[in-house]
């Protein structure tokens, strides 16, 4: 994850490396994703999420689209 000052800053960085545009999150979205993603991680019965479960976490936070799709 990289932090940028503005979308113009993102575009200059991306174009300089010839990279495709990815997903953008606000700090608030990043925080909510981290809270959801790591909830229960220290519990003894914790297990890794399946791709379907991970996509559900993303969708519940409004993170939808090709970038957030884990399954073909």
C-alpha distances in whole Angstrom, upper triangle without the diagonal:
4,7,10,14,15,15,17,15,12,15,17,13,13,17,17,16,17,14,15,13,11,10,10,10,12,11,14,13,10,13,15,13,12,16,17,15,16,20,22,20,23,26,28,28,25,24,21,21,22,20,22,22,18,19,21,18,16,19,21,18,18,15,18,18,18,14,14,17,18,21,23
4,7,10,12,12,14,11,9,13,14,11,11,15,15,14,16,14,14,13,11,11,10,10,12,11,15,14,11,14,17,15,15,19,20,18,19,23,26,24,26,29,32,32,28,27,25,24,26,24,26,25,21,22,24,21,19,22,23,20,20,17,20,20,19,16,17,20,21,24,26
4,7,9,11,13,10,9,13,13,11,13,16,16,16,18,16,16,14,13,12,10,10,10,9,13,13,11,13,16,16,15,19,20,19,21,23,27,25,27,30,33,34,30,30,27,26,28,26,28,27,23,23,25,22,20,23,23,20,20,18,20,21,21,18,19,22,23,27,29
4,6,7,9,6,6,10,11,9,11,14,14,15,17,15,16,13,13,13,10,11,10,11,15,15,13,16,19,18,19,22,23,23,24,27,30,29,31,34,37,37,33,33,30,29,31,28,30,29,26,25,27,25,22,24,25,22,21,19,21,22,22,19,20,24,25,29,30
4,7,8,6,8,11,11,11,13,16,16,18,19,18,19,16,16,15,12,12,11,12,15,16,15,18,20,20,21,24,25,25,26,29,32,31,34,37,40,40,36,36,33,32,34,32,33,32,29,28,30,27,24,26,27,23,23,21,23,24,24,22,23,27,28,32,33
4,5,5,6,9,10,11,12,14,16,17,18,17,17,14,14,14,11,12,11,13,16,16,16,19,21,21,22,25,26,26,28,30,33,33,35,38,41,41,37,37,34,33,34,31,32,32,28,27,29,27,23,25,26,22,21,20,22,22,23,20,22,25,27,31,32
4,5,5,6,9,10,10,12,14,15,16,14,14,11,12,11,9,11,11,14,17,16,16,20,21,21,22,25,26,26,28,30,34,33,36,38,41,41,37,36,33,32,32,30,31,30,27,26,27,26,22,23,25,21,20,18,20,19,20,18,20,23,25,28,29
4,5,5,6,9,10,11,12,14,15,15,15,12,14,15,13,15,15,17,20,20,20,23,25,24,26,29,29,29,31,34,37,36,39,42,44,44,40,39,36,35,36,33,34,34,30,29,31,29,26,27,29,25,24,22,23,22,22,20,23,26,28,31,31
4,5,5,6,9,10,11,13,14,14,14,12,14,14,12,15,15,16,20,19,19,22,24,23,24,27,28,28,30,32,36,34,37,40,42,42,39,38,35,34,35,32,33,33,30,29,31,29,26,27,29,25,24,22,24,23,23,20,23,26,28,31,31
4,6,5,6,8,10,11,12,11,11,9,10,11,10,12,13,15,18,18,17,20,22,21,22,25,26,25,27,30,33,32,35,37,40,40,36,35,32,31,31,28,30,30,26,25,28,26,22,24,26,23,22,19,20,19,19,17,19,22,24,27,28
4,5,5,6,8,10,10,10,10,8,11,12,12,15,16,19,21,20,20,23,25,24,25,28,29,28,30,33,36,35,38,40,43,42,39,37,34,33,33,30,31,32,28,27,29,28,24,26,28,25,23,21,21,20,19,17,20,23,25,28,28
4,6,5,6,9,10,10,12,11,14,16,15,18,19,21,24,23,22,26,28,26,27,31,31,30,32,35,38,37,39,42,45,45,41,39,36,35,36,33,34,35,31,30,32,31,28,29,31,28,27,24,25,23,23,20,23,26,28,30,31
4,6,5,7,9,9,11,10,12,14,14,16,18,19,23,22,20,24,26,24,25,28,29,28,30,33,36,34,36,39,42,42,38,37,33,32,33,30,32,32,29,28,31,29,26,28,30,27,26,23,24,23,22,19,22,24,26,28,29
4,5,5,6,5,7,7,9,12,13,16,18,20,23,21,20,24,25,24,25,28,28,27,29,32,35,33,36,39,41,41,37,35,32,31,31,28,30,30,27,26,29,27,24,26,28,25,24,21,21,20,18,16,19,21,23,25,25
4,5,5,6,8,9,12,15,16,19,21,23,26,25,24,27,29,27,28,32,32,31,33,36,39,37,40,43,45,44,40,39,35,34,34,31,33,34,30,29,32,31,27,29,31,29,27,24,24,22,20,19,22,24,25,28,27
4,6,8,11,12,15,18,18,21,23,24,28,26,25,29,30,29,29,33,33,32,34,37,40,38,40,43,45,45,41,39,36,35,35,32,35,35,32,31,34,33,29,31,34,31,30,27,27,25,23,21,24,26,27,30,30
4,5,9,11,13,16,17,20,23,24,27,26,24,28,29,27,28,31,32,30,31,35,37,35,38,41,43,42,38,37,33,33,32,30,32,33,29,29,32,31,27,30,32,30,28,25,25,23,21,19,22,24,25,27,27
4,7,9,12,16,17,21,23,25,28,26,25,29,30,28,29,32,32,30,32,36,38,36,39,42,44,43,39,37,33,32,32,29,31,32,29,28,31,30,27,29,32,29,28,24,24,22,19,18,21,23,23,26,25
4,7,9,12,14,18,20,22,25,23,22,25,26,24,25,29,28,26,29,32,35,33,36,38,40,39,35,33,30,29,28,25,27,28,25,24,27,26,23,25,28,26,24,21,20,18,16,14,17,19,20,22,22
4,6,10,12,16,19,22,24,21,21,24,25,23,24,28,27,25,28,31,34,32,35,37,39,38,35,32,29,27,27,23,25,26,23,22,25,24,21,22,25,23,21,18,17,15,13,11,15,16,18,20,19
4,7,9,13,16,18,20,18,18,21,22,20,22,25,25,23,26,29,32,31,34,36,38,37,33,32,28,26,26,23,24,25,22,20,23,22,19,20,23,20,18,15,15,13,12,10,13,15,17,20,20
4,7,10,13,16,18,15,15,18,19,16,18,22,21,20,22,25,28,27,30,32,34,33,30,28,24,23,22,19,21,21,18,17,19,19,15,17,19,17,16,12,12,11,10,7,10,12,14,17,18
4,7,10,13,14,11,11,15,15,13,15,18,18,17,20,22,26,25,28,30,33,31,28,26,23,21,21,18,19,20,16,15,17,16,12,14,16,14,12,9,10,9,9,6,8,12,14,17,18
4,7,10,12,9,9,13,14,12,15,17,18,17,20,22,26,25,28,30,33,32,29,28,25,23,23,21,22,21,18,17,18,17,13,15,17,13,12,10,12,12,13,10,11,15,17,20,22
4,6,8,6,6,10,10,10,12,14,15,15,17,19,23,22,25,28,31,30,26,26,23,21,23,20,21,20,17,16,17,15,12,14,15,11,11,9,12,13,15,12,12,16,18,21,23
4,5,5,6,9,10,11,12,14,15,16,18,20,24,23,26,28,32,31,28,28,25,24,25,23,24,23,20,19,20,17,14,16,16,12,12,12,15,16,18,16,15,19,21,25,27
4,5,5,6,9,10,10,12,14,15,16,18,22,21,24,26,30,30,26,27,25,24,26,24,25,23,20,20,20,17,15,18,17,13,14,14,17,19,21,18,17,21,23,26,29
4,5,5,6,9,10,11,12,14,15,16,20,21,23,25,29,28,25,26,24,23,25,24,24,22,19,19,19,16,14,16,15,11,12,13,16,19,21,19,17,21,23,26,29
4,5,5,6,9,10,11,12,14,15,19,19,22,24,27,27,24,24,22,20,22,20,20,18,16,15,15,12,10,12,12,8,9,9,13,15,18,15,14,17,19,22,25
4,6,5,6,9,10,10,12,14,18,17,20,22,25,25,22,22,20,19,21,19,20,18,15,16,16,13,11,14,13,10,12,11,14,17,18,15,14,17,18,22,25
4,5,5,6,9,10,11,12,16,16,18,20,24,24,21,21,20,19,21,21,21,19,16,17,17,13,13,15,14,11,13,13,17,20,21,18,17,20,21,24,27
4,5,5,6,8,10,11,14,15,18,19,23,22,19,20,19,17,20,19,19,16,14,15,14,10,10,12,10,8,11,11,15,18,20,18,15,18,19,23,26
4,5,5,6,8,10,13,14,17,18,22,21,18,18,16,14,16,15,16,14,11,12,12,8,8,11,10,7,10,9,13,16,17,15,12,15,16,19,22
4,5,5,6,8,12,11,14,16,19,19,16,16,15,14,17,17,18,15,12,14,14,11,11,14,13,11,14,13,16,19,20,17,15,18,18,21,24
4,6,6,6,10,10,13,14,18,18,15,16,15,15,18,18,18,15,13,15,14,11,12,14,12,11,14,14,18,21,22,20,17,20,20,23,26
4,6,5,9,10,13,14,17,17,13,14,13,12,15,15,15,12,10,12,11,7,9,11,10,9,12,12,15,19,20,18,15,17,17,20,23
4,6,9,8,12,13,16,15,12,12,10,9,12,13,14,10,8,11,11,7,9,12,11,11,14,13,15,18,19,17,14,16,15,18,21
4,6,5,8,10,14,13,10,11,10,11,14,15,16,13,11,15,14,11,13,16,15,14,17,16,19,22,23,20,17,19,18,21,25
4,6,8,9,12,12,10,11,12,12,15,17,17,13,13,15,14,11,14,16,14,14,18,18,20,23,25,22,19,21,20,23,26
4,6,5,9,9,7,9,11,12,15,17,18,14,14,17,16,14,17,19,17,17,21,21,23,26,27,25,22,23,22,24,28
4,6,8,9,6,8,9,11,14,17,18,14,14,17,17,14,17,20,18,18,22,21,23,26,26,24,21,22,20,23,27
4,6,8,7,10,12,14,18,20,21,18,18,21,21,18,21,23,22,22,25,25,27,30,30,28,25,26,24,26,30
4,6,5,9,12,14,17,20,21,18,18,21,21,18,21,24,22,23,26,26,28,31,31,29,26,27,25,27,31
4,6,9,12,15,18,21,22,19,20,23,23,21,24,26,25,26,29,28,30,33,33,31,28,28,26,28,31
4,6,10,12,15,18,19,16,17,21,20,19,22,24,23,24,27,27,28,31,31,29,26,26,24,25,29
4,7,9,12,16,16,13,14,18,17,16,19,21,20,21,24,23,25,27,28,26,23,23,21,22,26
4,6,9,12,14,11,12,16,16,15,17,20,20,21,23,22,23,25,25,24,20,20,18,19,23
4,7,9,11,9,9,13,14,13,15,18,18,19,21,20,21,22,22,20,17,17,14,16,19
4,6,8,6,6,9,10,10,12,14,15,16,18,17,17,19,19,18,14,14,12,13,17
4,5,5,6,9,10,11,13,14,15,17,19,17,17,18,18,17,14,12,10,10,14
4,5,5,6,9,10,11,12,14,16,16,14,14,15,14,13,10,9,6,7,10
4,5,5,6,9,10,10,12,14,15,14,13,14,14,14,11,9,8,8,11
4,5,5,6,9,10,11,13,14,13,14,16,16,16,12,11,10,11,15
4,5,5,6,9,10,11,13,11,12,14,14,13,9,9,8,10,14
4,5,5,6,9,10,10,9,8,10,11,11,7,6,7,9,12
4,5,5,6,9,10,9,10,12,14,14,10,10,11,12,15
4,6,5,7,9,8,10,13,15,14,10,11,12,14,17
4,6,5,6,5,7,10,12,10,7,9,10,13,16
4,5,5,5,6,9,12,12,8,10,12,14,16
4,6,7,9,13,15,15,12,13,15,17,20
4,6,8,12,15,14,11,14,15,18,21
4,6,9,13,12,10,12,15,17,20
4,7,10,9,7,9,12,15,17
4,7,7,6,7,11,13,14
4,6,6,7,10,12,13
4,5,5,9,10,10
4,6,8,11,12
4,6,9,11
4,6,8
4,7
4
